[in-house]
Each structure stands twice: as C-alpha cells, then as structure tokens.
Amino acid sequence: MGTKKGRVWIFDNIQPTVKVTIFAVPKAFVGSVGMIQDNAITSWTKLVPRPEIILFGDETGTAEVASKLKVRHIPNVQVNEYGTPLLNDIFSQVHHHASHDILTYINSDIILTSDFLGNVQQVIANYSRFLMVGRRWNLDIEEPVNFDNPNWEQQLHHQIHTAGIFSGIGALDYFVFPKPLFNQLPAFAIGRPGWDNWMVGEGLKQGYRVINGSQTITIVHQNHDYGHLRGNRIEAFHGREAKQNQALLQGHFAGNTADATDYLIPATVANSPQISIIVCSDNQGISLPKTLDSILNQNIDGCEIIVIDNGSTDNTPEVLEGYGKSLQYVGQCGEGIVAARNRGLDIARGEFILFLDGGSTLLPHSLSDLIDAFDNRAGSLEMVFSGWEIWEENQLISEVQPYNNLAPILQGRDGLHGVHIWMLTDLWRLVETGAILFRNSWVKRWGGFDSSLSPHAATIDLLLNLASHGAAGICLQRRTITVEADYNLKRYAIAILSSDCNQLIQNYFSRPTLRNWMRPLETLCRYQVLVWLAALSYHTQDKHQMIQFLRQSRNYSPYPAQQTINNWYQSLTQISRAYNYPPFQLSPDDLKC
C-alpha cells in the first residue's frame, strides 16, 4: 500500500503573520472568465496579512485589474510559438522579483479563503523544505462576489455545502514553497496538462516534504469553459501544446495529492478516537458477542464502540452488561436499522466510522488495513471499500470481492466521480455496508442515511450522495468482514426493491451537484432499472410482474419497438449470467407485450 504518511495538526484559531508572495498568469479579462478572475484575485487581496501579489503577462485587462487592486504587474514573459506563456520564465522571474521567501503559484480562477495563510504558517513552523498542494472545490459562480459583504466567506461555504464538488486527486491549482525551489523548470506551456504533476514529482525528487492541505484548506475553483481556445477543452488537454508538455514530462514522476509525504488534519481530531464503530443490533443477543469480540481483538488503539439496540426483546441488554465500559450502549424504540445508524452517527467522535450489523464480524487486522489505506493516500480519501465473506450456520458459503468492478472506476482521475446512478443495478451487489470505512466528517456533513429507504438502499444512496460531492475512494483487494447471510436479490421483496430504486433515482437527479450533461440520462437510467427488475421478477417465478416492468420500461426506451424487444432479451440474458441464475429461457417473441 505504500509508506505511511505523516500528519500535521492544524489549529483554526491561528492569527497568521506570515508574509508570502502570490503570483499568477491570468487569461484575458473578458466575459465570464474576466469576472471569475476578478473574483479570484480580489479574494487574495482580502487575506490577512495581505500578501504581495504579482500578475504576469500582457493579456487584455491584466494591467487595468492590477492597477485597480493595487497589485504588481510584470507584463513581459516568454511565450511559445502559439503565444502561450512559458512557466520556466515565469518561475525564474518571480524568484528574482518576489519580496518574500515563501512563494505561492495559483491559478487565476481560484478563490482563497481566510484559512489559507494560517495553514501556510503552521506548515512553515514544522518544515523548512516543503511543497504544499491540495484538492479544490468546484463551484458554479455566475456573478461577481460582493467582497464588501462581511459575510461573503460564510455565504461561499454555504454554496460549497449545497452544490460544491471536491476535485479529483490529480487537480492541482496551487503550490506553496520556499525559495529557491522551482527556480528552474522545463519550458512547460501554462494551462496545459502535465506540468503540475511534474511539480509534485520534482519536489519529492529533491527531498522536499510534499504536504497535502486538502482536509483543512478551502480553495474554490470557479467552473468555466475553454472558450479562449479554438479547440476548447479538447485542445487544452489533447492538443499540440498538451503533447509538448507530456513530452517534457517523459521519464519524470508525475505525482498528485495522494503522493504527498504528509497531510494536514484539523487539530480537533487529535483528542478524538481514531475510529468509531456503530453496531446496530436487533434481537441479536446470541451473535452480538462474536461481533464485539472481533472488534476488541483488532490490532489498533483508539477504537470507540457504540451499540445501538433497535428495541430488542431478547437478552441483548444483559449481554452488553458484560462488556462494561468498553462500549457505549444506546437503546431506541424500534425505529429501524437506518435510524439506528443515524443515531450512532450523531454520537460518534472518531475520525473514521464503520457501520456493522449485529451479526457481522471483523476479520483479523481489518481495521488497521482500512485505516492504513487512508494514511497511505495522504488524506486524499473519503472512503475505502473492501470485500466480505458470507456465512450460514457457521459455514463459509461464498466470498464477495468487488475489487475488479470497483477499482477501475475509483482509480479514475476524478476518483469516486465515476460512481453514478447508472451503476445502480451493479451497486446492489458490489457494496456491503460493513465493508466500507468512511471519513466521519463527510458522512455527517451531508446528513447520513435516508431513513425512508431500506438499509441496503440507504447505503447506496449515501454513496451516491457523497460521490456527487466528489468523495474519493479506493477498493482493497481483500475481505474485511463476515456477514451472516447472503444479500440475495431473489429474496428481496420486488415491491420494496422497486420503491427503493425509484427513490434513489429521484434523490440523485434532484441534487444540486448534478451536472447539466447528466440530466438527460435519467430516462435511460429508469429504463435500465426497470429491465433489471423484470429480470429479477423472472427469476422469482413471477412472469406477470416481469411483463409489467417491461411494459413500464417502454416509456423510457431509447430504441424503436422491435429493437427494444431485442434489447430486453439481451439484457435479461446478460443479467441472468451476471447473477449466476439459471439461464434465461424465453425467446424475443415471448417478450412481446
């Protein structure tokens, strides 16, 4: 998994005194891009103490904005044959012209908030040779920010909470470092990919501590198009200049925030348990000791155990008395397992959180492996998935390993952005609540579990919700828990499953984080789910219900009538094979309805 990373505790009541030079290379100040850049640069001037700010380049409006905001302007920079500024000249010039020894390169569409300099100061107090980077919040901002409003920052945080999307680990928009680091760079073109990842690799190569500030520094990337380029986004990331940058990167390690050697973490976590485990029990007094003993036998310190008893009428209270102060016991009057999870979430103080059902057990070393996965990725994860074992009557009957399905998605550039609602039919069999370790603050931040859903559906809904906000995750290639019985879709009441799916889709497409390009996909998503439900109905021997779902799916089908029937047949055959059900034996003609 890699080398365990160091932690730097960050206090939020620090009054910074550090002096830094911030430099950037703006695009032309025209249209929405001009407004976005004006928002960003103005936010830098509001930092206390005010940093030195240098704008490079002679794009339209740069001199005027520099004059308006009373910041320095250096117009003359070297450019390539396409007129794009070159970073080697910019970084060389800033080392010569900057008044301060701590430099910050930042993209000119990034809004900084008041936590920035306090974090920088505390990093400086811990390290003399460092490079600080971090993930950003992507947000649509369509009008000038009113910086005269004393509450502008609180309003921005509210927008982030409502509609912000955390970037993937590869998006790097600021670099804080001391002179003389990066006084020489290859001739990278600015605004094209590769050079930012080179920076991380070069810092590591030179023996600097690379610090990930994602968990404690709030930076906001204002979403924009690439209208300043003839080929738009494709030209920026795949055009000739992008290929030139990639050529300069050949043979050099390209890093990201997960490759950091250290990461920043709120000091409020320092005195909290490392992990909170919420055990939800419902008349499981017989199996509960096995669950609790499997937790207590883990090889970690700082484990908080909270048992939420969902109105058990068996000997659960007596069983728990035997564990004394090693756990916290909370009773509730039969509100259900989902409500029990939320009750535990309200109480949990750990940095990480795991939800177990009363009949599940942890396999040896599971907690240390899960927590190490977070540490080894330098604070760039919000959840870690794993596999599980299925037992019945004290006998192992099967093993579930979602790695091959989930890992390729989770390892994408945008992390868990790859998990969307159109994976819904797969998520039912790829996730198990107790096989996911969450960052507690993220689960709390977005309200926990939807208690109107069944327990398994509520977990899927939580994953989709966190993913919509940009939560990053990985999947371990190992099993971490056992469950008492298989979650078998054939045993699941189809009516409940249908209701859950409908609610999950409705929740997903009503979220403010939904991108506009996703909205037309709701129709296709409903079509796929209805065909899936038809397949499950067929294998529960309910052909009438199968036909009903297929008829409903016609309202959402993207295909002509005959092609729809052919697609039904192909889908029903594939689903039967994927779930190891008996072969689908109807013909396309049998599906005409």
C-alpha positions as CSV (number, residue, x, y, z in Angstrom):
1,M,0.0,0.0,0.0
2,G,3.0,2.3,0.3
3,T,4.7,4.2,3.1
4,K,2.6,5.6,5.9
5,K,2.3,9.3,5.8
6,G,2.9,11.9,8.5
7,R,0.2,14.2,10.0
8,V,0.4,17.9,10.8
9,W,-2.2,19.1,13.3
10,I,-3.8,22.4,12.1
11,F,-5.4,24.8,14.6
12,D,-8.2,27.0,13.3
13,N,-7.6,29.9,15.8
14,I,-4.2,30.9,14.5
15,Q,-3.8,34.6,13.6
16,P,-1.2,34.4,10.8
17,T,1.7,36.8,10.4
18,V,3.4,35.0,7.6
19,K,4.4,37.1,4.5
20,V,4.0,35.4,1.2
21,T,4.2,36.3,-2.5
22,I,1.3,35.0,-4.6
23,F,1.8,35.0,-8.4
24,A,-0.4,34.1,-11.3
25,V,-0.7,34.3,-15.1
26,P,-4.3,35.5,-15.9
27,K,-6.1,35.0,-19.2
28,A,-7.7,37.9,-20.9
29,F,-10.2,39.7,-18.6
30,V,-13.2,39.4,-21.0
31,G,-16.7,37.9,-20.5
32,S,-17.3,35.4,-17.7
33,V,-13.6,34.5,-17.5
34,G,-12.9,38.1,-16.7
35,M,-15.4,38.1,-13.9
36,I,-14.1,34.8,-12.5
37,Q,-10.5,36.1,-12.4
38,D,-11.6,39.3,-10.8
39,N,-13.3,37.3,-8.1
40,A,-10.3,35.2,-7.5
41,I,-7.6,37.9,-7.4
42,T,-9.8,40.1,-5.2
43,S,-10.1,37.3,-2.7
44,W,-6.3,37.1,-2.5
45,T,-6.2,40.8,-1.5
46,K,-8.6,40.1,1.4
47,L,-6.1,37.7,3.1
48,V,-4.6,39.0,6.4
49,P,-1.9,39.9,6.4
50,R,-2.2,41.0,2.8
51,P,0.3,39.1,0.6
52,E,2.3,40.5,-2.2
53,I,0.5,39.7,-5.4
54,I,2.2,39.6,-8.9
55,L,0.3,39.2,-12.1
56,F,2.3,38.1,-15.1
57,G,1.5,38.6,-18.8
58,D,0.0,41.2,-21.0
59,E,-3.4,39.7,-21.7
60,T,-6.3,42.1,-22.2
61,G,-7.3,43.8,-18.9
62,T,-4.4,42.5,-16.8
63,A,-2.8,45.9,-16.4
64,E,-6.1,47.5,-15.5
65,V,-7.0,44.9,-12.9
66,A,-3.5,45.1,-11.4
67,S,-3.9,48.9,-11.1
68,K,-7.5,48.6,-9.6
69,L,-6.5,46.1,-7.0
70,K,-3.1,47.7,-6.3
71,V,-1.0,44.6,-7.1
72,R,2.2,44.2,-9.0
73,H,2.2,43.6,-12.8
74,I,5.0,42.2,-14.9
75,P,3.9,42.2,-18.5
76,N,6.8,40.7,-20.3
77,V,7.0,36.9,-20.3
78,Q,8.4,34.4,-22.8
79,V,5.8,32.6,-24.9
80,N,5.9,29.6,-27.2
81,E,5.1,29.5,-30.9
82,Y,1.4,29.6,-30.1
83,G,1.6,32.6,-27.9
84,T,1.2,30.7,-24.6
85,P,3.3,31.9,-21.6
86,L,6.1,29.5,-20.5
87,L,6.4,28.6,-16.9
88,N,10.2,28.4,-16.8
89,D,10.4,32.1,-17.5
90,I,7.6,33.0,-15.1
91,F,9.1,31.0,-12.2
92,S,12.6,32.4,-12.9
93,Q,11.3,35.9,-12.8
94,V,9.3,35.5,-9.6
95,H,12.4,34.2,-7.8
96,H,14.1,37.4,-8.9
97,H,11.2,39.9,-8.3
98,A,9.3,38.5,-5.2
99,S,9.8,40.4,-2.0
100,H,9.2,37.3,0.2
101,D,10.8,33.9,0.6
102,I,7.6,31.9,0.6
103,L,6.1,31.8,-2.9
104,T,2.6,30.7,-4.0
105,Y,1.7,29.9,-7.6
106,I,-2.0,29.8,-8.0
107,N,-4.4,29.5,-11.0
108,S,-6.2,32.8,-11.6
109,D,-9.7,31.2,-11.3
110,I,-9.1,30.1,-7.6
111,I,-10.8,31.9,-4.7
112,L,-8.8,31.7,-1.4
113,T,-10.4,31.9,2.0
114,S,-9.1,33.1,5.4
115,D,-7.9,29.6,6.4
116,F,-5.1,29.7,3.7
117,L,-2.4,31.7,5.4
118,G,-3.0,30.1,8.9
119,N,-2.3,26.7,7.3
120,V,0.8,28.0,5.5
121,Q,2.1,29.5,8.7
122,Q,1.7,26.2,10.6
123,V,3.4,24.3,7.8
124,I,6.3,26.7,7.9
125,A,6.6,26.1,11.6
126,N,7.0,22.3,11.0
127,Y,9.1,22.3,7.8
128,S,11.8,24.3,6.2
129,R,11.8,22.4,2.9
130,F,8.2,21.8,1.7
131,L,5.8,21.9,-1.2
132,M,2.2,22.3,-0.2
133,V,-0.7,21.3,-2.6
134,G,-4.3,20.4,-2.2
135,R,-7.6,19.5,-3.8
136,R,-10.2,22.2,-4.7
137,W,-13.9,22.7,-4.6
138,N,-15.5,23.1,-8.0
139,L,-18.4,25.6,-7.9
140,D,-20.6,27.5,-10.4
141,I,-20.3,31.2,-9.6
142,E,-22.1,33.3,-12.2
143,E,-21.8,36.8,-10.8
144,P,-19.2,39.0,-9.0
145,V,-18.7,38.1,-5.4
146,N,-19.6,41.1,-3.1
147,F,-16.4,41.3,-1.0
148,D,-17.8,44.3,0.8
149,N,-20.3,42.0,2.5
150,P,-18.7,40.9,5.8
151,N,-20.4,37.5,5.4
152,W,-19.1,36.8,1.9
153,E,-17.0,33.9,3.1
154,Q,-19.8,32.3,5.1
155,Q,-22.1,32.5,2.0
156,L,-19.4,30.9,-0.1
157,H,-19.1,28.0,2.4
158,H,-22.9,27.6,2.2
159,Q,-22.6,27.3,-1.6
160,I,-19.9,24.7,-1.3
161,H,-22.0,22.7,1.1
162,T,-25.0,22.8,-1.2
163,A,-23.5,22.4,-4.6
164,G,-19.7,22.1,-4.4
165,I,-17.9,19.2,-5.8
166,F,-14.5,18.2,-4.4
167,S,-12.0,17.7,-7.2
168,G,-10.1,14.5,-8.0
169,I,-6.6,13.9,-6.6
170,G,-5.0,15.0,-9.9
171,A,-6.4,18.5,-10.0
172,L,-3.6,20.8,-8.6
173,D,-4.3,24.5,-8.6
174,Y,-1.9,26.0,-6.0
175,F,1.7,25.4,-5.0
176,V,3.2,26.9,-1.8
177,F,7.0,26.6,-1.5
178,P,10.1,28.4,-0.3
179,K,12.8,29.9,-2.4
180,P,14.9,28.5,-4.2
181,L,12.7,25.5,-5.1
182,F,11.5,25.7,-8.7
183,N,13.7,28.5,-9.8
184,Q,14.3,26.3,-12.9
185,L,11.6,24.5,-14.7
186,P,11.3,22.9,-18.2
187,A,9.6,25.1,-20.8
188,F,6.0,23.9,-19.9
189,A,3.1,25.8,-21.5
190,I,0.8,27.2,-18.9
191,G,-2.8,26.0,-18.8
192,R,-1.9,22.6,-20.4
193,P,-1.7,19.3,-18.5
194,G,1.4,17.6,-17.0
195,W,3.4,20.4,-15.5
196,D,1.5,20.5,-12.2
197,N,2.1,16.8,-11.7
198,W,5.8,17.3,-12.6
199,M,5.9,19.8,-9.7
200,V,4.9,17.2,-7.2
201,G,7.4,14.7,-8.6
202,E,10.2,17.2,-8.6
203,G,9.5,18.2,-5.0
204,L,9.8,14.6,-4.0
205,K,12.9,14.1,-6.1
206,Q,14.6,17.0,-4.4
207,G,13.8,15.6,-0.9
208,Y,11.2,18.2,0.0
209,R,8.2,17.2,2.2
210,V,5.1,17.3,0.0
211,I,2.2,18.5,2.1
212,N,-1.4,17.7,1.2
213,G,-3.7,20.5,2.6
214,S,-7.0,19.2,1.2
215,Q,-8.6,18.4,4.5
216,T,-8.0,21.9,6.1
217,I,-7.7,24.4,3.3
218,T,-10.8,25.6,1.4
219,I,-10.0,26.8,-2.1
220,V,-12.7,27.3,-4.7
221,H,-12.3,26.7,-8.4
222,Q,-14.9,28.7,-10.3
223,N,-16.2,26.5,-13.1
224,H,-15.6,27.8,-16.6
225,D,-15.4,26.7,-20.2
226,Y,-12.3,26.8,-22.5
227,G,-13.7,29.3,-24.9
228,H,-10.4,31.2,-25.0
229,L,-9.0,28.2,-27.1
230,R,-10.2,27.4,-30.6
231,G,-10.5,23.7,-29.8
232,N,-12.0,24.3,-26.3
233,R,-11.3,21.7,-23.7
234,I,-10.1,19.1,-26.2
235,E,-7.4,21.4,-27.4
236,A,-6.3,22.2,-23.9
237,F,-5.9,18.6,-22.8
238,H,-5.2,16.8,-26.0
239,G,-3.9,19.4,-28.5
240,R,-0.4,20.1,-29.7
241,E,0.8,22.1,-26.7
242,A,-0.6,19.4,-24.3
243,K,1.5,16.8,-26.2
244,Q,4.6,19.1,-25.9
245,N,4.1,19.3,-22.2
246,Q,3.7,15.5,-22.0
247,A,7.0,15.1,-23.9
248,L,8.8,17.3,-21.3
249,L,7.3,15.0,-18.6
250,Q,8.7,11.8,-20.1
251,G,10.9,9.9,-17.6
252,H,9.8,12.1,-14.7
253,F,7.5,11.0,-11.9
254,A,4.1,12.7,-12.3
255,G,2.6,13.0,-8.8
256,N,-0.7,14.2,-7.2
257,T,-2.0,14.9,-3.7
258,A,-2.2,11.2,-2.8
259,D,1.6,11.0,-3.3
260,A,2.3,13.6,-0.6
261,T,4.6,12.6,2.3
262,D,2.5,14.4,4.9
263,Y,-1.0,15.8,5.2
264,L,-2.8,18.4,7.2
265,I,-5.6,17.5,9.6
266,P,-7.8,19.5,12.0
267,A,-6.4,19.6,15.5
268,T,-9.9,19.0,16.8
269,V,-9.4,15.3,15.7
270,A,-6.3,14.9,17.8
271,N,-8.2,14.1,21.0
272,S,-10.9,12.0,19.3
273,P,-10.9,8.3,18.9
274,Q,-9.3,7.1,15.6
275,I,-12.3,5.2,14.6
276,S,-15.9,4.9,15.8
277,I,-17.7,1.6,15.1
278,I,-21.5,1.7,15.1
279,V,-23.0,-1.7,15.8
280,C,-26.7,-1.8,15.0
281,S,-28.4,-4.8,16.7
282,D,-32.0,-6.1,16.6
283,N,-32.6,-9.1,18.7
284,Q,-29.1,-10.5,18.1
285,G,-28.1,-11.2,21.6
286,I,-26.8,-14.6,20.6
287,S,-24.4,-13.4,17.9
288,L,-23.6,-10.0,19.4
289,P,-20.6,-11.3,21.5
290,K,-18.9,-12.6,18.4
291,T,-19.3,-9.2,16.7
292,L,-18.0,-7.3,19.7
293,D,-15.1,-9.6,20.4
294,S,-14.0,-9.3,16.7
295,I,-13.8,-5.6,17.2
296,L,-11.9,-5.8,20.6
297,N,-9.4,-8.2,19.1
298,Q,-8.3,-5.8,16.4
299,N,-4.7,-4.5,16.5
300,I,-5.4,-0.8,16.8
301,D,-5.7,1.8,19.5
302,G,-8.4,4.5,19.8
303,C,-11.5,2.5,18.9
304,E,-14.8,3.8,20.0
305,I,-17.6,1.1,20.1
306,I,-21.2,2.3,20.0
307,V,-24.0,-0.3,20.2
308,I,-27.5,1.0,19.0
309,D,-30.1,-1.5,20.1
310,N,-33.2,-1.3,17.9
311,G,-35.7,-2.2,20.6
312,S,-34.5,-5.8,21.2
313,T,-36.7,-8.0,23.3
314,D,-34.1,-10.8,23.8
315,N,-31.1,-10.8,26.2
316,T,-29.2,-8.1,24.4
317,P,-29.0,-5.7,27.4
318,E,-27.7,-8.5,29.6
319,V,-25.1,-9.5,27.0
320,L,-23.8,-5.9,26.8
321,E,-23.5,-5.5,30.5
322,G,-20.7,-8.0,30.4
323,Y,-18.6,-5.6,28.3
324,G,-18.7,-2.8,30.9
325,K,-17.1,0.5,29.8
326,S,-15.5,-0.9,26.6
327,L,-18.6,0.2,24.7
328,Q,-21.4,2.7,24.8
329,Y,-24.9,1.3,24.8
330,V,-27.9,3.3,23.4
331,G,-31.4,1.9,23.1
332,Q,-34.1,3.0,20.7
333,C,-37.8,2.0,20.4
334,G,-37.7,0.0,17.1
335,E,-37.3,2.9,14.7
336,G,-35.3,0.6,12.4
337,I,-31.7,-0.1,11.4
338,V,-31.3,3.0,9.3
339,A,-32.4,5.2,12.2
340,A,-30.0,3.3,14.4
341,R,-27.1,4.1,12.1
342,N,-28.0,7.8,12.2
343,R,-28.4,7.7,16.0
344,G,-24.9,6.3,16.2
345,L,-23.6,8.8,13.7
346,D,-24.8,11.7,16.0
347,I,-22.8,10.2,18.8
348,A,-19.6,9.1,17.0
349,R,-16.5,11.1,17.6
350,G,-13.9,9.1,15.6
351,E,-12.0,10.4,12.6
352,F,-13.3,7.4,10.7
353,I,-16.6,5.5,11.0
354,L,-17.7,1.9,10.3
355,F,-21.3,0.6,10.5
356,L,-21.7,-3.0,11.4
357,D,-24.9,-5.1,11.8
358,G,-25.1,-7.2,14.9
359,G,-24.5,-10.5,13.1
360,S,-21.3,-9.3,11.2
361,T,-17.7,-9.8,12.4
362,L,-14.4,-8.2,11.5
363,L,-11.7,-10.4,10.1
364,P,-8.2,-10.1,11.8
365,H,-6.3,-6.9,11.1
366,S,-9.2,-5.4,9.1
367,L,-9.3,-2.1,10.9
368,S,-5.6,-1.5,10.6
369,D,-5.7,-2.3,6.9
370,L,-8.6,0.1,6.3
371,I,-7.1,2.9,8.3
372,D,-3.7,2.5,6.7
373,A,-5.3,2.9,3.3
374,F,-6.4,6.4,4.4
375,D,-3.0,7.3,5.8
376,N,-1.1,5.8,2.8
377,R,-3.0,8.1,0.4
378,A,-2.1,11.2,2.4
379,G,-5.5,12.3,3.4
380,S,-6.9,12.1,-0.2
381,L,-9.7,9.6,0.5
382,E,-13.2,9.9,2.0
383,M,-14.0,6.2,1.9
384,V,-12.3,2.7,1.5
385,F,-14.2,-0.3,0.1
386,S,-13.4,-3.9,0.6
387,G,-14.8,-7.4,0.1
388,W,-16.6,-9.7,2.5
389,E,-17.3,-13.3,3.4
390,I,-20.8,-14.9,3.6
391,W,-21.5,-17.4,6.3
392,E,-24.6,-19.5,7.1
393,E,-24.9,-21.8,10.1
394,N,-21.1,-21.4,10.9
395,Q,-20.1,-22.4,7.5
396,L,-18.4,-20.2,4.8
397,I,-20.6,-20.4,1.7
398,S,-19.1,-17.7,-0.6
399,E,-16.8,-14.8,-0.8
400,V,-17.5,-11.4,-2.5
401,Q,-14.7,-9.3,-3.9
402,P,-15.8,-6.1,-5.7
403,Y,-12.2,-5.1,-6.5
404,N,-12.3,-6.0,-10.1
405,N,-15.5,-4.0,-10.7
406,L,-14.9,-1.0,-8.4
407,A,-11.2,-0.4,-8.5
408,P,-11.0,0.7,-12.2
409,I,-13.8,3.3,-11.5
410,L,-12.3,4.5,-8.2
411,Q,-8.8,4.9,-9.7
412,G,-10.1,7.3,-12.4
413,R,-8.8,10.8,-12.4
414,D,-11.8,12.1,-10.6
415,G,-12.0,9.3,-8.0
416,L,-15.5,8.4,-6.9
417,H,-17.0,10.8,-9.5
418,G,-17.0,7.6,-11.6
419,V,-19.8,6.1,-9.4
420,H,-23.1,7.4,-10.8
421,I,-26.7,6.4,-10.7
422,W,-26.4,4.5,-13.9
423,M,-24.3,2.0,-11.9
424,L,-27.3,1.4,-9.7
425,T,-28.1,-2.2,-10.7
426,D,-24.5,-3.1,-10.1
427,L,-24.1,-1.3,-6.8
428,W,-26.8,-3.6,-5.2
429,R,-24.3,-6.5,-5.4
430,L,-20.9,-4.6,-5.2
431,V,-21.3,-2.9,-1.8
432,E,-21.8,-4.1,1.8
433,T,-22.4,-1.5,4.5
434,G,-19.9,-3.0,6.9
435,A,-17.2,-3.4,4.3
436,I,-16.9,0.4,3.8
437,L,-14.8,2.7,6.1
438,F,-15.9,6.3,5.8
439,R,-14.4,9.6,6.8
440,N,-16.8,10.6,9.6
441,S,-16.9,14.3,8.8
442,W,-18.1,13.6,5.3
443,V,-20.9,11.4,6.3
444,K,-22.1,13.9,8.9
445,R,-21.6,16.9,6.6
446,W,-24.3,15.5,4.2
447,G,-26.8,14.2,6.6
448,G,-26.1,10.5,7.0
449,F,-28.6,7.9,5.8
450,D,-32.0,8.4,4.3
451,S,-34.4,6.7,6.8
452,S,-37.2,6.4,4.2
453,L,-35.1,3.7,2.5
454,S,-34.4,0.1,3.4
455,P,-31.0,-0.5,5.0
456,H,-29.1,-1.6,1.9
457,A,-30.7,1.1,-0.3
458,A,-29.8,3.7,2.3
459,T,-26.2,2.7,2.0
460,I,-26.3,3.0,-1.8
461,D,-28.0,6.4,-1.5
462,L,-25.3,7.6,0.9
463,L,-22.5,6.5,-1.5
464,L,-24.2,8.3,-4.5
465,N,-24.7,11.4,-2.4
466,L,-21.0,11.5,-1.2
467,A,-19.9,10.7,-4.7
468,S,-21.9,13.6,-6.1
469,H,-19.9,15.9,-3.8
470,G,-16.6,14.4,-5.1
471,A,-15.7,11.9,-2.4
472,A,-12.7,9.9,-3.4
473,G,-12.3,6.2,-2.6
474,I,-10.3,3.1,-3.3
475,C,-11.2,-0.6,-3.0
476,L,-8.9,-3.0,-1.2
477,Q,-8.1,-6.4,-2.8
478,R,-9.0,-8.2,0.4
479,R,-12.0,-9.1,2.6
480,T,-12.5,-7.4,5.9
481,I,-15.8,-8.7,7.4
482,T,-18.1,-11.6,7.5
483,V,-21.9,-11.4,7.2
484,E,-24.3,-14.0,8.5
485,A,-26.4,-14.4,5.3
486,D,-26.1,-13.6,1.7
487,Y,-27.8,-10.4,0.5
488,N,-29.7,-12.2,-2.2
489,L,-31.8,-10.1,-4.6
490,K,-34.1,-13.1,-5.2
491,R,-35.1,-13.0,-1.5
492,Y,-35.6,-9.2,-1.6
493,A,-39.3,-8.2,-2.0
494,I,-39.5,-6.9,-5.5
495,A,-42.0,-4.2,-4.5
496,I,-39.6,-2.8,-1.9
497,L,-36.7,-3.0,-4.4
498,S,-38.8,-1.2,-7.0
499,S,-39.8,1.5,-4.5
500,D,-36.2,1.9,-3.3
501,C,-34.8,2.2,-6.8
502,N,-37.4,4.9,-7.7
503,Q,-36.5,6.9,-4.6
504,L,-32.7,6.5,-5.3
505,I,-33.2,7.8,-8.8
506,Q,-35.4,10.7,-7.6
507,N,-32.8,11.6,-4.9
508,Y,-29.9,11.6,-7.3
509,F,-31.5,13.7,-10.1
510,S,-32.8,16.3,-7.6
511,R,-29.3,17.0,-6.0
512,P,-27.8,20.5,-6.6
513,T,-24.5,18.9,-7.5
514,L,-25.9,17.3,-10.6
515,R,-24.2,18.5,-13.8
516,N,-26.4,19.6,-16.6
517,W,-25.0,17.0,-19.0
518,M,-26.3,14.3,-16.6
519,R,-29.9,15.3,-16.6
520,P,-30.9,13.7,-19.9
521,L,-29.5,10.4,-18.6
522,E,-32.4,10.0,-16.1
523,T,-34.6,8.4,-18.8
524,L,-32.0,5.8,-19.7
525,C,-31.4,5.1,-16.1
526,R,-35.0,4.4,-15.4
527,Y,-35.2,2.1,-18.5
528,Q,-32.2,0.0,-17.3
529,V,-33.5,-0.3,-13.8
530,L,-37.0,-1.5,-15.0
531,V,-35.4,-4.1,-17.3
532,W,-33.3,-5.2,-14.3
533,L,-36.3,-5.5,-12.1
534,A,-38.0,-7.6,-14.9
535,A,-35.1,-10.0,-14.8
536,L,-35.3,-10.4,-11.1
537,S,-39.0,-11.0,-11.3
538,Y,-38.5,-13.7,-13.9
539,H,-36.1,-15.5,-11.5
540,T,-38.6,-15.3,-8.7
541,Q,-41.1,-17.1,-10.9
542,D,-43.3,-14.0,-11.3
543,K,-43.7,-13.7,-15.1
544,H,-46.6,-11.4,-14.8
545,Q,-44.5,-8.9,-12.7
546,M,-41.8,-9.3,-15.3
547,I,-44.1,-8.2,-18.1
548,Q,-45.4,-5.3,-16.0
549,F,-41.8,-3.9,-15.6
550,L,-41.1,-4.4,-19.3
551,R,-44.2,-2.5,-20.3
552,Q,-43.2,0.3,-18.0
553,S,-39.7,0.4,-19.4
554,R,-41.1,1.1,-22.9
555,N,-41.9,4.6,-21.7
556,Y,-38.2,5.3,-21.2
557,S,-36.7,3.1,-24.0
558,P,-34.2,4.9,-26.3
559,Y,-34.9,2.3,-29.0
560,P,-37.6,1.6,-31.6
561,A,-40.2,-1.0,-30.7
562,Q,-38.6,-4.1,-32.2
563,Q,-35.1,-3.0,-31.1
564,T,-36.5,-2.5,-27.6
565,I,-37.7,-6.1,-27.5
566,N,-34.3,-7.3,-28.7
567,N,-32.6,-5.3,-26.1
568,W,-34.8,-6.8,-23.4
569,Y,-33.8,-10.3,-24.5
570,Q,-30.1,-9.4,-24.5
571,S,-30.3,-7.7,-21.1
572,L,-32.3,-10.4,-19.4
573,T,-29.8,-13.0,-20.7
574,Q,-26.8,-11.0,-19.5
575,I,-28.3,-10.3,-16.1
576,S,-29.1,-14.0,-15.6
577,R,-25.5,-14.8,-16.3
578,A,-24.1,-12.0,-14.2
579,Y,-26.0,-13.1,-11.1
580,N,-25.3,-16.8,-11.7
581,Y,-29.0,-17.5,-12.1
582,P,-30.4,-20.3,-14.3
583,P,-30.2,-19.4,-18.0
584,F,-32.9,-17.2,-19.3
585,Q,-35.1,-19.4,-21.5
586,L,-37.7,-17.2,-23.1
587,S,-37.4,-16.0,-26.7
588,P,-37.7,-12.5,-28.1
589,D,-41.2,-13.4,-29.3
590,D,-42.2,-14.4,-25.8
591,L,-41.4,-10.8,-24.6
592,K,-43.8,-9.0,-27.0
593,C,-46.3,-7.2,-24.7
